[in-house]
Amino acid sequence: IVCLPYAAGHHVGPAASVACLHASYSTDIQPLRKPSLAALKRGTGGRSSFNGIVATVFGSSGFLGRYVCNRLGKIGTQLIIPYRGDHYDVLRLKMVGDLGQVLFLPFNLCDEVSIRKALKYSNVAINLVGRDWETKNFKFDDVHVDGARRLARIAREMGVEKFIHPIILKKGSQCLASKWWGEQAVREEFPDAIIIKPGVIYGQEDRFIRSYTYFWRRQIRAMPLWLKGEQTVRQPVYVADVAAAIVNAIKDPDAVGKTFQAIGPKKYLLSELVDWFFRVMRKDASWGYWRYDMRFDLMFLARVKALEMLSPNTPVGLMHFEGLEMQHTTDKVLPGVPTLEDLGVTLTHMEDQVPWELRPYRAGLYYDEALGEFEDPAPPQVVPA
């Protein structure tokens, strides 16, 4: 009910006053009913438009979060970006939308008041908060189970229409197991949540491809892998494809309450992938590269343990046993569960993207590639379906 101003006409005043006096209010705690934001759509659909979606993206400063925010801002979404710590970590995300479209808000995963403020005006919530290693302040269960449950519960109480929760595809390590329990918690608190289960994700600043480029991951020029990497099957997916799937899930009314698998188009043995990475970096056998079973390298295992003890909160070179276990976990596709292609995503092939990602790490980078001095590296062999 809107009370019209007196200047609109003296004959309207009494009617408006009566309408205001008879307005009813409720003090009961109920899910908020947000006004229809679709009626507020403006523009042609670009970054300077408003498409009717107000999305709160938790974990926006992470690897996947930056891609999701850019995709959302590109189609005219108004973004609420909660952040923890220094505001400089998320400052660059202001550029993903036009002036006034990207709003920042300090929050803490354990503070319900700050979470409610972040969700007050949103009709979409995306949870991208996660950790690959434990710290003194947050354990795996604190982030992946209790934190996910808290976000889902408050989102439901605040009247959020869609809650999207990406998790890791397979149980295995403590980190992956906690994310699986987090999925169950989200389903209990927000039954209509959209669950996206990605396998290993690669892209700019990832922790998969680049982990093999670090000096700490090698033993001089040799690469230690569990069982030489010949028993681990990976199906990597490009980060931009996962971000596109999240955006499409927001726009798809049939995606509510469903679970999607975010996996790449091809399967590879981990040994084949790592060998191919080093061929792309021009660091093949002639450079000194070779691969062996890490189980028998006690010096390498002792170095990982020492690095964990020296820097428990931030692993040096991503060298920690939890990360090694996740690297050697096989991606298993669940039959009957829809994939990213069901959300209208055209999947990117690794052979088309990885050479660009590894370009800064190539040996002899100062050579002019256009002169044809180097042969094209042989692509990795695909595991038959």
Contacts in CASP RR format, 6 or more apart in sequence:
PFRMAT RR
TARGET T0000
AUTHOR 0000-0000-0000
METHOD contacts of the structure
MODEL  1
IVCLPYAAGHHVGPAASVACLHASYSTDIQPLRKPSLAALKRGTGGRSSF
NGIVATVFGSSGFLGRYVCNRLGKIGTQLIIPYRGDHYDVLRLKMVGDLG
QVLFLPFNLCDEVSIRKALKYSNVAINLVGRDWETKNFKFDDVHVDGARR
LARIAREMGVEKFIHPIILKKGSQCLASKWWGEQAVREEFPDAIIIKPGV
IYGQEDRFIRSYTYFWRRQIRAMPLWLKGEQTVRQPVYVADVAAAIVNAI
KDPDAVGKTFQAIGPKKYLLSELVDWFFRVMRKDASWGYWRYDMRFDLMF
LARVKALEMLSPNTPVGLMHFEGLEMQHTTDKVLPGVPTLEDLGVTLTHM
EDQVPWELRPYRAGLYYDEALGEFEDPAPPQVVPA
1 19 0 8 1.000
1 20 0 8 1.000
1 23 0 8 1.000
3 16 0 8 1.000
3 17 0 8 1.000
3 19 0 8 1.000
3 20 0 8 1.000
4 12 0 8 1.000
4 13 0 8 1.000
4 16 0 8 1.000
6 13 0 8 1.000
29 157 0 8 1.000
31 156 0 8 1.000
31 157 0 8 1.000
31 158 0 8 1.000
31 159 0 8 1.000
32 120 0 8 1.000
32 157 0 8 1.000
32 158 0 8 1.000
32 159 0 8 1.000
33 159 0 8 1.000
34 121 0 8 1.000
34 123 0 8 1.000
34 159 0 8 1.000
34 161 0 8 1.000
37 52 0 8 1.000
37 53 0 8 1.000
37 54 0 8 1.000
37 123 0 8 1.000
38 52 0 8 1.000
40 50 0 8 1.000
40 52 0 8 1.000
41 49 0 8 1.000
41 50 0 8 1.000
41 51 0 8 1.000
41 52 0 8 1.000
42 49 0 8 1.000
42 50 0 8 1.000
43 49 0 8 1.000
43 50 0 8 1.000
45 51 0 8 1.000
45 75 0 8 1.000
45 76 0 8 1.000
46 74 0 8 1.000
46 75 0 8 1.000
46 76 0 8 1.000
47 73 0 8 1.000
47 74 0 8 1.000
47 76 0 8 1.000
47 96 0 8 1.000
47 97 0 8 1.000
47 98 0 8 1.000
47 101 0 8 1.000
48 76 0 8 1.000
48 98 0 8 1.000
49 75 0 8 1.000
49 76 0 8 1.000
50 76 0 8 1.000
50 78 0 8 1.000
50 101 0 8 1.000
51 75 0 8 1.000
51 76 0 8 1.000
51 77 0 8 1.000
52 77 0 8 1.000
52 78 0 8 1.000
52 123 0 8 1.000
53 72 0 8 1.000
53 76 0 8 1.000
53 77 0 8 1.000
53 78 0 8 1.000
53 123 0 8 1.000
53 124 0 8 1.000
53 250 0 8 1.000
54 77 0 8 1.000
54 78 0 8 1.000
54 80 0 8 1.000
54 121 0 8 1.000
54 122 0 8 1.000
54 123 0 8 1.000
54 124 0 8 1.000
55 72 0 8 1.000
55 77 0 8 1.000
55 78 0 8 1.000
55 79 0 8 1.000
55 80 0 8 1.000
55 122 0 8 1.000
55 123 0 8 1.000
55 124 0 8 1.000
55 125 0 8 1.000
55 126 0 8 1.000
55 250 0 8 1.000
56 79 0 8 1.000
56 80 0 8 1.000
56 81 0 8 1.000
56 82 0 8 1.000
56 118 0 8 1.000
56 119 0 8 1.000
56 122 0 8 1.000
56 124 0 8 1.000
56 125 0 8 1.000
56 126 0 8 1.000
56 160 0 8 1.000
57 65 0 8 1.000
57 68 0 8 1.000
57 69 0 8 1.000
57 72 0 8 1.000
57 79 0 8 1.000
57 80 0 8 1.000
57 81 0 8 1.000
57 82 0 8 1.000
57 126 0 8 1.000
57 128 0 8 1.000
58 82 0 8 1.000
58 107 0 8 1.000
58 118 0 8 1.000
58 125 0 8 1.000
58 126 0 8 1.000
58 127 0 8 1.000
58 128 0 8 1.000
58 129 0 8 1.000
58 151 0 8 1.000
59 65 0 8 1.000
59 82 0 8 1.000
59 127 0 8 1.000
59 128 0 8 1.000
59 129 0 8 1.000
59 130 0 8 1.000
60 66 0 8 1.000
60 68 0 8 1.000
60 69 0 8 1.000
60 79 0 8 1.000
60 81 0 8 1.000
60 82 0 8 1.000
60 83 0 8 1.000
60 90 0 8 1.000
60 93 0 8 1.000
60 128 0 8 1.000
61 83 0 8 1.000
61 89 0 8 1.000
61 90 0 8 1.000
61 93 0 8 1.000
62 128 0 8 1.000
63 201 0 8 1.000
63 203 0 8 1.000
63 205 0 8 1.000
63 206 0 8 1.000
63 207 0 8 1.000
63 239 0 8 1.000
64 128 0 8 1.000
64 166 0 8 1.000
64 201 0 8 1.000
64 239 0 8 1.000
64 242 0 8 1.000
64 243 0 8 1.000
65 128 0 8 1.000
65 243 0 8 1.000
66 93 0 8 1.000
67 239 0 8 1.000
67 240 0 8 1.000
67 242 0 8 1.000
67 243 0 8 1.000
68 126 0 8 1.000
68 128 0 8 1.000
68 243 0 8 1.000
68 246 0 8 1.000
68 247 0 8 1.000
69 79 0 8 1.000
69 81 0 8 1.000
69 93 0 8 1.000
69 96 0 8 1.000
69 102 0 8 1.000
70 96 0 8 1.000
70 243 0 8 1.000
71 243 0 8 1.000
71 244 0 8 1.000
71 246 0 8 1.000
71 247 0 8 1.000
72 79 0 8 1.000
72 96 0 8 1.000
72 247 0 8 1.000
72 250 0 8 1.000
73 79 0 8 1.000
73 96 0 8 1.000
73 97 0 8 1.000
73 101 0 8 1.000
73 102 0 8 1.000
74 96 0 8 1.000
74 97 0 8 1.000
75 247 0 8 1.000
76 97 0 8 1.000
76 98 0 8 1.000
76 101 0 8 1.000
77 101 0 8 1.000
78 100 0 8 1.000
78 101 0 8 1.000
78 102 0 8 1.000
78 103 0 8 1.000
79 93 0 8 1.000
79 96 0 8 1.000
79 97 0 8 1.000
79 101 0 8 1.000
79 102 0 8 1.000
79 103 0 8 1.000
80 103 0 8 1.000
80 105 0 8 1.000
80 118 0 8 1.000
80 119 0 8 1.000
80 121 0 8 1.000
80 122 0 8 1.000
81 90 0 8 1.000
81 93 0 8 1.000
81 102 0 8 1.000
81 103 0 8 1.000
81 104 0 8 1.000
81 105 0 8 1.000
82 104 0 8 1.000
82 105 0 8 1.000
82 106 0 8 1.000
82 107 0 8 1.000
82 114 0 8 1.000
82 115 0 8 1.000
82 118 0 8 1.000
83 89 0 8 1.000
83 90 0 8 1.000
83 104 0 8 1.000
83 105 0 8 1.000
83 106 0 8 1.000
83 107 0 8 1.000
84 106 0 8 1.000
84 107 0 8 1.000
84 108 0 8 1.000
84 109 0 8 1.000
85 106 0 8 1.000
87 104 0 8 1.000
87 106 0 8 1.000
90 104 0 8 1.000
93 102 0 8 1.000
94 102 0 8 1.000
94 104 0 8 1.000
96 102 0 8 1.000
105 114 0 8 1.000
105 117 0 8 1.000
105 118 0 8 1.000
106 114 0 8 1.000
107 114 0 8 1.000
107 115 0 8 1.000
107 117 0 8 1.000
107 118 0 8 1.000
108 114 0 8 1.000
109 115 0 8 1.000
109 129 0 8 1.000
109 138 0 8 1.000
109 142 0 8 1.000
109 143 0 8 1.000
109 147 0 8 1.000
109 150 0 8 1.000
109 151 0 8 1.000
110 142 0 8 1.000
110 147 0 8 1.000
110 150 0 8 1.000
112 150 0 8 1.000
112 154 0 8 1.000
115 150 0 8 1.000
115 151 0 8 1.000
115 154 0 8 1.000
116 154 0 8 1.000
116 158 0 8 1.000
119 125 0 8 1.000
119 154 0 8 1.000
119 155 0 8 1.000
119 158 0 8 1.000
119 160 0 8 1.000
120 158 0 8 1.000
122 158 0 8 1.000
122 160 0 8 1.000
123 159 0 8 1.000
123 160 0 8 1.000
123 161 0 8 1.000
123 162 0 8 1.000
124 160 0 8 1.000
124 161 0 8 1.000
124 162 0 8 1.000
124 163 0 8 1.000
124 164 0 8 1.000
124 250 0 8 1.000
125 151 0 8 1.000
125 155 0 8 1.000
125 160 0 8 1.000
125 162 0 8 1.000
125 163 0 8 1.000
125 164 0 8 1.000
126 163 0 8 1.000
126 164 0 8 1.000
126 165 0 8 1.000
126 246 0 8 1.000
127 148 0 8 1.000
127 151 0 8 1.000
127 152 0 8 1.000
127 163 0 8 1.000
127 164 0 8 1.000
127 165 0 8 1.000
127 166 0 8 1.000
127 186 0 8 1.000
128 166 0 8 1.000
129 143 0 8 1.000
129 147 0 8 1.000
129 148 0 8 1.000
129 151 0 8 1.000
130 143 0 8 1.000
130 144 0 8 1.000
130 179 0 8 1.000
131 138 0 8 1.000
131 140 0 8 1.000
131 143 0 8 1.000
131 144 0 8 1.000
131 175 0 8 1.000
132 175 0 8 1.000
132 207 0 8 1.000
132 318 0 8 1.000
132 322 0 8 1.000
132 323 0 8 1.000
132 326 0 8 1.000
133 175 0 8 1.000
133 313 0 8 1.000
133 315 0 8 1.000
133 320 0 8 1.000
133 322 0 8 1.000
133 323 0 8 1.000
134 140 0 8 1.000
134 322 0 8 1.000
135 312 0 8 1.000
135 313 0 8 1.000
136 312 0 8 1.000
136 313 0 8 1.000
140 174 0 8 1.000
140 175 0 8 1.000
140 178 0 8 1.000
141 178 0 8 1.000
141 181 0 8 1.000
143 178 0 8 1.000
144 167 0 8 1.000
144 175 0 8 1.000
144 178 0 8 1.000
144 179 0 8 1.000
144 181 0 8 1.000
144 182 0 8 1.000
145 178 0 8 1.000
145 181 0 8 1.000
145 182 0 8 1.000
145 185 0 8 1.000
146 185 0 8 1.000
148 165 0 8 1.000
148 182 0 8 1.000
148 183 0 8 1.000
148 185 0 8 1.000
148 186 0 8 1.000
149 182 0 8 1.000
149 185 0 8 1.000
149 186 0 8 1.000
149 188 0 8 1.000
149 189 0 8 1.000
151 163 0 8 1.000
152 163 0 8 1.000
152 165 0 8 1.000
152 185 0 8 1.000
152 186 0 8 1.000
152 189 0 8 1.000
152 190 0 8 1.000
152 193 0 8 1.000
153 189 0 8 1.000
153 190 0 8 1.000
155 163 0 8 1.000
155 190 0 8 1.000
156 163 0 8 1.000
156 189 0 8 1.000
156 190 0 8 1.000
162 192 0 8 1.000
162 194 0 8 1.000
162 249 0 8 1.000
162 250 0 8 1.000
162 256 0 8 1.000
163 186 0 8 1.000
163 190 0 8 1.000
163 192 0 8 1.000
163 193 0 8 1.000
163 194 0 8 1.000
164 193 0 8 1.000
164 194 0 8 1.000
164 196 0 8 1.000
164 246 0 8 1.000
164 249 0 8 1.000
164 250 0 8 1.000
165 183 0 8 1.000
165 186 0 8 1.000
165 193 0 8 1.000
165 194 0 8 1.000
165 195 0 8 1.000
165 196 0 8 1.000
166 195 0 8 1.000
166 196 0 8 1.000
166 197 0 8 1.000
166 198 0 8 1.000
166 242 0 8 1.000
166 246 0 8 1.000
166 262 0 8 1.000
167 179 0 8 1.000
167 180 0 8 1.000
167 182 0 8 1.000
167 183 0 8 1.000
167 195 0 8 1.000
167 196 0 8 1.000
167 197 0 8 1.000
167 198 0 8 1.000
168 175 0 8 1.000
168 176 0 8 1.000
168 179 0 8 1.000
168 180 0 8 1.000
168 197 0 8 1.000
168 198 0 8 1.000
168 199 0 8 1.000
169 197 0 8 1.000
169 198 0 8 1.000
169 199 0 8 1.000
169 261 0 8 1.000
169 262 0 8 1.000
169 263 0 8 1.000
169 331 0 8 1.000
169 332 0 8 1.000
170 176 0 8 1.000
170 199 0 8 1.000
170 329 0 8 1.000
170 330 0 8 1.000
170 331 0 8 1.000
170 332 0 8 1.000
171 177 0 8 1.000
171 180 0 8 1.000
172 325 0 8 1.000
172 329 0 8 1.000
173 322 0 8 1.000
173 323 0 8 1.000
173 325 0 8 1.000
173 326 0 8 1.000
173 329 0 8 1.000
174 322 0 8 1.000
175 322 0 8 1.000
175 323 0 8 1.000
175 326 0 8 1.000
176 326 0 8 1.000
176 329 0 8 1.000
183 195 0 8 1.000
183 197 0 8 1.000
186 193 0 8 1.000
186 195 0 8 1.000
187 193 0 8 1.000
187 195 0 8 1.000
191 257 0 8 1.000
192 256 0 8 1.000
192 257 0 8 1.000
193 257 0 8 1.000
194 249 0 8 1.000
194 255 0 8 1.000
194 256 0 8 1.000
194 257 0 8 1.000
194 258 0 8 1.000
194 259 0 8 1.000
194 260 0 8 1.000
195 257 0 8 1.000
195 258 0 8 1.000
195 259 0 8 1.000
195 260 0 8 1.000
196 242 0 8 1.000
196 245 0 8 1.000
196 246 0 8 1.000
196 249 0 8 1.000
196 259 0 8 1.000
196 260 0 8 1.000
196 262 0 8 1.000
197 259 0 8 1.000
197 260 0 8 1.000
197 261 0 8 1.000
197 262 0 8 1.000
197 334 0 8 1.000
197 337 0 8 1.000
198 237 0 8 1.000
198 242 0 8 1.000
198 262 0 8 1.000
198 263 0 8 1.000
199 235 0 8 1.000
199 236 0 8 1.000
199 237 0 8 1.000
199 261 0 8 1.000
199 262 0 8 1.000
199 263 0 8 1.000
199 331 0 8 1.000
200 208 0 8 1.000
200 234 0 8 1.000
200 235 0 8 1.000
200 236 0 8 1.000
200 237 0 8 1.000
200 331 0 8 1.000
201 208 0 8 1.000
201 236 0 8 1.000
201 237 0 8 1.000
201 238 0 8 1.000
201 239 0 8 1.000
201 242 0 8 1.000
201 262 0 8 1.000
202 208 0 8 1.000
202 209 0 8 1.000
202 236 0 8 1.000
202 237 0 8 1.000
202 238 0 8 1.000
202 239 0 8 1.000
202 350 0 8 1.000
202 353 0 8 1.000
202 354 0 8 1.000
202 357 0 8 1.000
203 209 0 8 1.000
203 238 0 8 1.000
203 239 0 8 1.000
203 240 0 8 1.000
203 353 0 8 1.000
203 357 0 8 1.000
204 239 0 8 1.000
204 357 0 8 1.000
206 239 0 8 1.000
206 357 0 8 1.000
207 318 0 8 1.000
208 236 0 8 1.000
208 327 0 8 1.000
209 277 0 8 1.000
209 354 0 8 1.000
209 357 0 8 1.000
209 358 0 8 1.000
211 217 0 8 1.000
211 317 0 8 1.000
211 318 0 8 1.000
211 327 0 8 1.000
212 223 0 8 1.000
212 274 0 8 1.000
212 277 0 8 1.000
212 278 0 8 1.000
213 277 0 8 1.000
213 281 0 8 1.000
213 358 0 8 1.000
213 361 0 8 1.000
214 317 0 8 1.000
214 318 0 8 1.000
214 319 0 8 1.000
216 303 0 8 1.000
216 307 0 8 1.000
216 316 0 8 1.000
216 317 0 8 1.000
216 318 0 8 1.000
216 319 0 8 1.000
217 223 0 8 1.000
217 317 0 8 1.000
217 318 0 8 1.000
217 319 0 8 1.000
218 224 0 8 1.000
219 297 0 8 1.000
219 299 0 8 1.000
219 300 0 8 1.000
221 283 0 8 1.000
221 287 0 8 1.000
221 288 0 8 1.000
221 289 0 8 1.000
221 290 0 8 1.000
222 288 0 8 1.000
222 289 0 8 1.000
222 290 0 8 1.000
222 291 0 8 1.000
222 292 0 8 1.000
223 274 0 8 1.000
223 278 0 8 1.000
223 289 0 8 1.000
223 290 0 8 1.000
223 291 0 8 1.000
223 292 0 8 1.000
224 291 0 8 1.000
224 292 0 8 1.000
224 293 0 8 1.000
224 294 0 8 1.000
224 297 0 8 1.000
224 300 0 8 1.000
225 232 0 8 1.000
225 270 0 8 1.000
225 271 0 8 1.000
225 274 0 8 1.000
225 291 0 8 1.000
225 292 0 8 1.000
225 293 0 8 1.000
225 294 0 8 1.000
225 328 0 8 1.000
226 232 0 8 1.000
226 293 0 8 1.000
226 294 0 8 1.000
226 295 0 8 1.000
226 324 0 8 1.000
226 328 0 8 1.000
227 293 0 8 1.000
227 295 0 8 1.000
227 328 0 8 1.000
228 271 0 8 1.000
228 291 0 8 1.000
228 292 0 8 1.000
228 293 0 8 1.000
229 269 0 8 1.000
229 270 0 8 1.000
229 271 0 8 1.000
229 274 0 8 1.000
229 291 0 8 1.000
229 328 0 8 1.000
230 269 0 8 1.000
230 270 0 8 1.000
230 271 0 8 1.000
231 330 0 8 1.000
232 269 0 8 1.000
232 270 0 8 1.000
232 271 0 8 1.000
232 327 0 8 1.000
232 328 0 8 1.000
232 329 0 8 1.000
232 330 0 8 1.000
233 267 0 8 1.000
233 268 0 8 1.000
233 269 0 8 1.000
233 270 0 8 1.000
233 330 0 8 1.000
233 331 0 8 1.000
233 383 0 8 1.000
234 267 0 8 1.000
234 268 0 8 1.000
234 269 0 8 1.000
234 270 0 8 1.000
234 273 0 8 1.000
234 330 0 8 1.000
234 331 0 8 1.000
235 263 0 8 1.000
235 264 0 8 1.000
235 266 0 8 1.000
235 267 0 8 1.000
235 268 0 8 1.000
235 331 0 8 1.000
235 333 0 8 1.000
236 264 0 8 1.000
236 268 0 8 1.000
236 273 0 8 1.000
236 350 0 8 1.000
237 262 0 8 1.000
237 263 0 8 1.000
237 264 0 8 1.000
237 340 0 8 1.000
237 347 0 8 1.000
238 264 0 8 1.000
238 347 0 8 1.000
238 348 0 8 1.000
238 350 0 8 1.000
238 353 0 8 1.000
240 348 0 8 1.000
241 262 0 8 1.000
241 264 0 8 1.000
241 340 0 8 1.000
241 345 0 8 1.000
241 346 0 8 1.000
241 347 0 8 1.000
241 348 0 8 1.000
242 262 0 8 1.000
242 340 0 8 1.000
244 340 0 8 1.000
244 343 0 8 1.000
244 345 0 8 1.000
245 260 0 8 1.000
245 262 0 8 1.000
245 340 0 8 1.000
245 343 0 8 1.000
245 344 0 8 1.000
245 345 0 8 1.000
248 255 0 8 1.000
248 343 0 8 1.000
248 344 0 8 1.000
248 345 0 8 1.000
249 255 0 8 1.000
249 260 0 8 1.000
249 343 0 8 1.000
252 343 0 8 1.000
255 343 0 8 1.000
258 338 0 8 1.000
259 337 0 8 1.000
259 338 0 8 1.000
260 337 0 8 1.000
260 338 0 8 1.000
260 339 0 8 1.000
260 340 0 8 1.000
260 342 0 8 1.000
260 343 0 8 1.000
261 333 0 8 1.000
261 334 0 8 1.000
261 337 0 8 1.000
261 338 0 8 1.000
261 339 0 8 1.000
261 340 0 8 1.000
262 339 0 8 1.000
262 340 0 8 1.000
263 331 0 8 1.000
263 333 0 8 1.000
263 339 0 8 1.000
263 340 0 8 1.000
264 340 0 8 1.000
264 347 0 8 1.000
265 347 0 8 1.000
265 349 0 8 1.000
266 349 0 8 1.000
266 350 0 8 1.000
266 382 0 8 1.000
266 383 0 8 1.000
267 331 0 8 1.000
267 382 0 8 1.000
267 383 0 8 1.000
267 385 0 8 1.000
268 350 0 8 1.000
268 380 0 8 1.000
268 381 0 8 1.000
268 382 0 8 1.000
268 383 0 8 1.000
269 381 0 8 1.000
269 383 0 8 1.000
270 327 0 8 1.000
270 328 0 8 1.000
271 291 0 8 1.000
272 380 0 8 1.000
272 381 0 8 1.000
273 350 0 8 1.000
273 380 0 8 1.000
274 291 0 8 1.000
275 291 0 8 1.000
275 380 0 8 1.000
276 354 0 8 1.000
276 377 0 8 1.000
276 378 0 8 1.000
276 379 0 8 1.000
276 380 0 8 1.000
277 354 0 8 1.000
277 358 0 8 1.000
278 284 0 8 1.000
278 287 0 8 1.000
278 289 0 8 1.000
279 377 0 8 1.000
279 378 0 8 1.000
280 354 0 8 1.000
280 355 0 8 1.000
280 358 0 8 1.000
280 362 0 8 1.000
280 377 0 8 1.000
281 358 0 8 1.000
281 361 0 8 1.000
281 362 0 8 1.000
281 363 0 8 1.000
282 362 0 8 1.000
282 363 0 8 1.000
282 364 0 8 1.000
282 374 0 8 1.000
283 289 0 8 1.000
283 363 0 8 1.000
284 377 0 8 1.000
287 363 0 8 1.000
294 300 0 8 1.000
294 301 0 8 1.000
294 324 0 8 1.000
303 319 0 8 1.000
304 319 0 8 1.000
304 320 0 8 1.000
304 321 0 8 1.000
304 324 0 8 1.000
305 321 0 8 1.000
307 315 0 8 1.000
307 316 0 8 1.000
307 317 0 8 1.000
307 319 0 8 1.000
307 320 0 8 1.000
308 315 0 8 1.000
308 319 0 8 1.000
308 320 0 8 1.000
308 321 0 8 1.000
310 316 0 8 1.000
315 323 0 8 1.000
340 347 0 8 1.000
341 347 0 8 1.000
350 380 0 8 1.000
351 379 0 8 1.000
351 380 0 8 1.000
355 377 0 8 1.000
359 365 0 8 1.000
367 373 0 8 1.000
367 374 0 8 1.000
END
